Amino acid sequence: MRFIIIGFLFLTLSLQGQERIKKKDTLSFEVNGNCGMCEKKIESVLFKKGVISADWNVHTHIIKVVYKPKKISEKEIHDYIAKQGYDTEKQKANDEKYNELHYCCKYREN
């Protein structure tokens, strides 16, 4: 009987551990930018609680973000990037922040 109880406890604890691992999500979306300087700024702005990793590709302009939805929302991720001056699929940066970007980082045509 003890072995059954110990086995049940072990199973319960291991299932809870797997549940914790699954509490992350991945986003991929476009972020406008041009160069390696953009890459550093876009990725570093996401050094936030709840973001596990952020990787922006300078050639495709796609960022892949692994995050914990209970700690940070998708909207907050887009907002943080836009506040640095970079447009995302869901959030446009304000003109003041965009104009503060280095000349090589400016991606808007007008």
Backbone bond lengths (Angstrom), bond angles and torsions (degrees), N, CA, C in turn:
res aa  C-N    CA-C-N  psi(-1)  N-CA   C-N-CA  omega(-1)  CA-C   N-CA-C  phi
1 M - - - 1.455 - - 1.538 111.14 -
2 R 1.328 117.23 -38.48 1.461 120.54 178.36 1.522 111.40 -61.27
3 F 1.333 116.74 -38.20 1.461 120.40 -178.95 1.530 111.22 -66.30
4 I 1.305 116.22 -34.76 1.464 120.20 178.13 1.530 109.68 -67.58
5 I 1.304 117.35 -44.48 1.466 121.43 179.39 1.526 110.80 -64.81
6 I 1.327 117.00 -44.43 1.468 121.12 178.79 1.527 109.76 -63.48
7 G 1.324 117.32 -42.33 1.465 121.00 177.96 1.517 111.59 -62.36
8 F 1.333 116.92 -41.70 1.461 121.39 178.58 1.526 110.67 -63.52
9 L 1.325 117.83 -43.60 1.464 121.52 178.27 1.525 111.33 -62.59
10 F 1.326 116.11 -43.21 1.461 120.64 179.26 1.529 110.49 -61.62
11 L 1.321 117.26 -44.33 1.464 121.93 178.99 1.526 110.85 -62.50
12 T 1.327 117.32 -44.07 1.457 121.91 179.57 1.521 111.19 -61.64
13 L 1.323 117.60 -45.76 1.462 121.38 -179.62 1.522 111.62 -65.52
14 S 1.311 117.99 -39.79 1.457 119.53 -179.01 1.529 111.07 -70.37
15 L 1.324 118.49 -33.60 1.465 120.93 176.19 1.518 111.05 -67.27
16 Q 1.332 117.77 -37.55 1.458 121.00 177.63 1.528 110.53 -65.65
17 G 1.316 117.11 -38.07 1.460 121.30 177.80 1.513 111.21 -64.16
18 Q 1.330 117.70 -39.51 1.455 121.17 178.26 1.526 110.85 -67.65
19 E 1.326 116.80 -35.09 1.459 120.97 177.82 1.523 110.46 -61.24
20 R 1.316 117.47 -41.15 1.464 121.31 179.41 1.517 110.89 -63.59
21 I 1.317 117.06 -39.76 1.452 120.98 -179.23 1.526 110.59 -63.75
22 K 1.317 117.40 -36.72 1.453 121.83 -176.52 1.529 113.47 -77.00
23 K 1.307 118.73 -2.99 1.464 121.22 -175.47 1.520 112.04 -86.87
24 K 1.325 115.15 40.87 1.466 119.71 173.42 1.520 107.29 -132.27
25 D 1.304 115.01 159.77 1.459 120.92 -177.39 1.524 108.34 -138.29
26 T 1.317 115.97 163.85 1.463 121.27 -179.78 1.524 109.64 -125.90
27 L 1.318 115.46 134.10 1.467 123.12 175.49 1.519 108.50 -116.64
28 S 1.312 116.52 143.71 1.459 122.03 169.65 1.519 106.76 -134.58
29 F 1.324 116.00 127.03 1.454 119.72 179.44 1.526 109.38 -157.60
30 E 1.337 115.24 164.87 1.462 120.90 -178.02 1.522 111.21 -82.69
31 V 1.322 114.72 138.72 1.464 122.91 173.52 1.524 106.48 -131.44
32 N 1.319 117.56 125.12 1.467 120.75 179.93 1.515 110.46 -73.61
33 G 1.307 115.17 139.62 1.451 123.69 179.48 1.517 108.18 178.19
34 N 1.332 117.60 175.72 1.461 119.93 -173.96 1.516 116.38 -128.60
35 C 1.315 118.42 -31.59 1.462 118.41 -163.92 1.538 112.59 -142.52
36 G 1.306 114.47 -175.85 1.456 120.93 178.59 1.520 113.03 -64.57
37 M 1.323 116.61 -31.57 1.465 120.20 176.70 1.537 109.32 -64.64
38 C 1.333 115.86 -41.33 1.471 120.66 176.52 1.530 109.46 -60.16
39 E 1.321 115.40 -45.04 1.466 120.46 -178.73 1.528 111.03 -56.33
40 K 1.308 116.67 -47.45 1.476 120.62 -179.77 1.524 111.49 -61.76
41 K 1.336 116.20 -44.02 1.469 119.31 -177.91 1.524 111.74 -68.78
42 I 1.326 117.08 -42.13 1.463 121.29 -178.84 1.525 110.77 -64.74
43 E 1.314 116.11 -45.69 1.471 119.85 -178.95 1.532 111.48 -70.28
44 S 1.333 116.98 -41.54 1.467 119.17 -175.23 1.522 112.93 -70.18
45 V 1.336 118.23 -27.54 1.464 120.01 179.03 1.530 110.29 -66.29
46 L 1.326 116.69 -18.64 1.463 120.07 -179.93 1.528 113.30 -95.92
47 F 1.339 117.03 15.69 1.463 119.83 170.46 1.525 106.91 -76.25
48 K 1.314 114.79 71.72 1.463 122.40 -175.88 1.522 109.25 -123.66
49 K 1.317 115.38 158.32 1.454 120.62 175.06 1.534 108.46 -61.29
50 G 1.304 116.28 126.69 1.450 121.41 179.57 1.514 113.94 102.93
51 V 1.340 117.76 -16.71 1.462 120.44 176.46 1.525 107.89 -94.99
52 I 1.319 115.59 121.85 1.459 121.18 -179.16 1.528 110.16 -85.07
53 S 1.337 116.34 -44.79 1.462 119.85 177.31 1.517 109.87 -155.86
54 A 1.338 115.21 154.58 1.462 122.32 176.55 1.518 107.27 -142.72
55 D 1.332 116.50 126.73 1.458 121.47 -178.14 1.522 108.94 -136.50
56 W 1.354 116.42 110.16 1.459 121.85 179.35 1.519 108.76 -101.25
57 N 1.340 116.63 132.14 1.453 122.02 -179.77 1.528 108.88 -96.54
58 V 1.311 116.97 119.57 1.462 122.64 -175.97 1.529 111.84 -65.57
59 H 1.331 118.51 -25.59 1.466 121.72 -177.82 1.531 112.45 -85.44
60 T 1.314 116.97 -40.71 1.469 120.67 -177.46 1.523 112.52 -94.56
61 H 1.324 116.62 -18.59 1.474 124.75 -176.72 1.534 111.75 66.28
62 I 1.317 116.79 21.33 1.465 121.83 178.55 1.527 108.85 -100.20
63 I 1.327 114.96 132.51 1.460 120.41 174.31 1.524 108.54 -106.59
64 K 1.305 114.67 139.79 1.462 121.10 175.02 1.526 106.34 -114.63
65 V 1.326 115.60 120.63 1.464 121.53 -177.42 1.525 108.69 -120.31
66 V 1.315 115.80 124.28 1.463 121.52 172.34 1.522 105.65 -103.24
67 Y 1.333 116.04 125.63 1.457 119.57 -172.77 1.526 111.20 -148.53
68 K 1.331 114.85 168.73 1.463 122.38 176.95 1.532 108.13 -105.00
69 P 1.346 117.47 108.60 1.469 120.19 -176.10 1.530 114.45 -59.57
70 K 1.317 117.75 -22.40 1.471 119.13 178.05 1.528 112.05 -75.79
71 K 1.331 117.12 -17.60 1.465 121.13 -177.72 1.536 113.33 -103.39
72 I 1.346 116.36 -30.65 1.460 120.89 -177.93 1.533 108.09 -149.19
73 S 1.316 116.02 142.02 1.469 119.74 -177.79 1.533 111.05 -95.59
74 E 1.311 115.11 163.39 1.457 120.95 175.89 1.531 109.48 -61.42
75 K 1.318 117.39 -40.59 1.467 121.34 178.94 1.528 111.10 -60.96
76 E 1.332 117.04 -42.97 1.469 120.19 178.75 1.525 111.30 -62.01
77 I 1.317 117.48 -38.09 1.464 121.20 179.01 1.531 109.87 -61.95
78 H 1.326 116.66 -47.65 1.471 120.48 177.57 1.528 110.75 -62.06
79 D 1.326 117.26 -41.98 1.470 121.28 -179.71 1.528 112.09 -62.02
80 Y 1.331 117.52 -44.16 1.469 120.52 -179.88 1.522 111.16 -60.19
81 I 1.331 116.65 -41.58 1.463 120.32 179.95 1.529 110.37 -67.45
82 A 1.324 116.96 -44.80 1.471 120.89 -179.63 1.525 111.22 -63.19
83 K 1.324 117.73 -34.44 1.471 120.66 179.65 1.524 112.48 -67.73
84 Q 1.339 117.14 -13.95 1.466 121.49 175.44 1.526 111.40 -89.54
85 G 1.350 117.61 -8.16 1.458 121.24 178.50 1.515 114.14 107.94
86 Y 1.319 117.67 7.89 1.463 121.52 -176.93 1.526 110.96 -110.56
87 D 1.336 115.98 130.94 1.460 121.08 177.45 1.527 110.11 -77.60
88 T 1.322 115.39 139.64 1.460 121.38 172.75 1.524 107.50 -115.48
89 E 1.317 116.00 178.07 1.465 120.30 178.41 1.528 111.82 -62.05
90 K 1.343 117.49 -28.59 1.459 120.88 -173.88 1.522 114.27 -113.15
91 Q 1.321 117.61 -8.25 1.467 119.59 -175.16 1.525 109.60 -145.54
92 K 1.310 116.42 123.90 1.459 121.30 176.67 1.521 109.06 -92.89
93 A 1.328 115.72 136.30 1.463 120.60 176.68 1.519 109.34 -70.61
94 N 1.331 116.12 146.06 1.464 117.21 177.03 1.535 109.50 -71.78
95 D 1.322 115.55 155.94 1.459 121.15 -174.34 1.526 112.51 -61.49
96 E 1.318 117.21 -35.50 1.471 120.43 -179.86 1.526 110.94 -62.00
97 K 1.316 116.90 -46.85 1.475 120.67 179.25 1.526 110.69 -67.08
98 Y 1.326 116.66 -41.14 1.470 120.28 178.37 1.531 109.85 -59.45
99 N 1.322 118.28 -44.55 1.464 122.13 -178.25 1.523 113.19 -66.48
100 E 1.333 117.88 -19.47 1.462 121.97 177.13 1.533 112.33 -78.57
101 L 1.343 117.45 -13.26 1.460 120.38 179.80 1.519 110.57 -64.72
102 H 1.320 116.23 150.93 1.460 122.45 174.27 1.531 108.50 -59.27
103 Y 1.338 118.18 148.97 1.467 120.80 -174.68 1.529 112.98 -56.58
104 C 1.333 118.41 -33.00 1.468 119.67 -179.03 1.519 112.15 -75.37
105 C 1.325 117.44 -13.03 1.460 121.67 -178.25 1.529 112.26 -93.01
106 K 1.308 117.53 -8.79 1.470 120.48 -176.00 1.522 109.73 -75.22
107 Y 1.323 115.01 123.52 1.462 122.37 -172.72 1.519 112.73 -113.94
108 R 1.303 118.72 -12.76 1.470 121.26 178.90 1.525 109.15 -78.51
109 E 1.323 115.91 142.23 1.459 119.43 -175.55 1.514 113.56 -81.30
110 N 1.328 118.71 -25.93 1.467 118.86 -178.40 1.484 112.19 -115.01
